[in-house]
Amino acid sequence: MASISRAPRSDAARNRAKLLTAATELFRENASALSVEEVAQRAGVGVGTFYRNFPTKSALLEALIVREIDALSAVAEQGAVAEQGRNEGNGLAEFITATFRVSRFNGDLTVALEGEGTGFGEEVIAASARLREHAGRLLADAQRAGDVRPDIRLEDVLALLRAAYSTTRSPESGERIARVIIDGLRARP
């Protein structure tokens, strides 16, 4: 007999959102001290509710990573839609700048997940694929418009971003580095 997939109840969806918000707050406060009990307490739910939503702490960390990747993917997707019909590379610039806003948090989440002894699961891999698709579309649109050098490939942009935000220590330096990357990608007359 095939099982029917149903949307989560509204209270279950609210509890999951509360857990993710609480985990984000606690992780930003002290990544190394994140515990299931603290997350449940901050969210105002029981530990059982935590485990109904996230069978392990690793599952929680993966959900946080997916949420961050999906937020970046939405920036890239919106930029690609806005770019159609315009001759501006602003969507790509906005995407690059946005990556620096979340890069430190994502890096810390990745380190924490590695510390749990697990790799990325299917949801993280799927979210990353969506992000690459949207970012690739943004780059192609900016190149068609003549705003970005035609010799640049998506892998180049992603390598630049990974290298830059792995060493960026402050939001201010991240913004400066983002501007340098954006300037370096511009097509020259």
C-alpha positions, -999 to +999 in steps of 0.1 A: +000+000+000+014+034-010+017+060+017+002+094+011+025+123+017+007+151+036+018+187+043+027+191+080+001+204+103+003+241+110+014+236+146+041+212+135+053+237+109+053+264+135+073+242+159+098+234+133+102+271+124+106+279+161+133+252+165+152+265+135+150+301+148+161+291+183+190+270+169+201+299+147+201+323+177+220+299+199+245+289+172+253+326+166+257+331+203+280+301+209+283+275+182+303+251+202+278+249+230+247+242+209+227+214+225+194+197+217+180+207+252+189+243+248+174+245+214+141+230+226+140+252+256+147+284+236+120+274+211+095+267+240+089+231+230+098+198+245+128+177+236+104+151+221+092+178+197+128+185+187+134+148+179+101+146+159+115+173+137+152+165+137+162+129+146+197+141+154+217+172+160+233+167+126+199+168+110+193+201+127+226+215+114+218+202+079+184+219+080+201+252+090+225+249+061+197+241+037+178+272+049+209+294+043+216+279+009+180+283-001+180+320+010+211+326-013+194+307-041+164+329-038+186+360-041+202+345-073+168+335-087+152+369-081+183+385-096+180+364-127+143+372-131+150+409-126+179+409-151+159+398-180+154+427-203+179+449-186+216+455-194+228+455-158+249+430-139+233+441-106+217+407-099+251+390-099+266+417-078+237+414-053+242+376-052+280+380-046+274+405-018+247+383-002+272+354-001+294+374+022+265+382+045+259+346+053+294+330+046+307+331+082+275+315+095+275+288+068+312+281+074+306+277+111+276+254+104+297+233+080+325+229+106+299+220+133+284+193+110+318+179+102+324+178+140+293+156+143+311+131+121+286+133+092+289+146+057+263+165+038+230+147+032+208+146+002+189+178+011+221+199+013+233+185-020+200+193-036+199+228-022+235+233-035+225+222-069+196+247-070+219+274-059+244+265-087+216+265-112+203+300-102+238+315-099+247+300-133+217+317-149+226+350-133+262+348-147+250+338-182+225+367-182+251+392-171+275+379-198+248+381-225+242+417-214+279+424-218+284+433-182+306+404-172+337+391-189+328+363-213+358+341-203+345+337-167+328+304-158+305+296-128+333+274-113+356+305-114+331+327-096+324+300-069+361+293-064+367+331-059+338+333-034+349+302-015+385+314-012+375+349-003+349+341+024+369+314+040+394+340+051+371+370+056+368+379+093+344+408+094+314+421+075+333+452+065+361+432+049+336+409+032+319+439+016+352+452+003+362+418-010+328+415-027+333+448-045+368+437-056+354+404-070+325+422-087+349+448-103+372+420-115+343+402-132+332+433-152+336+433-189+361+460-201+356+480-232 
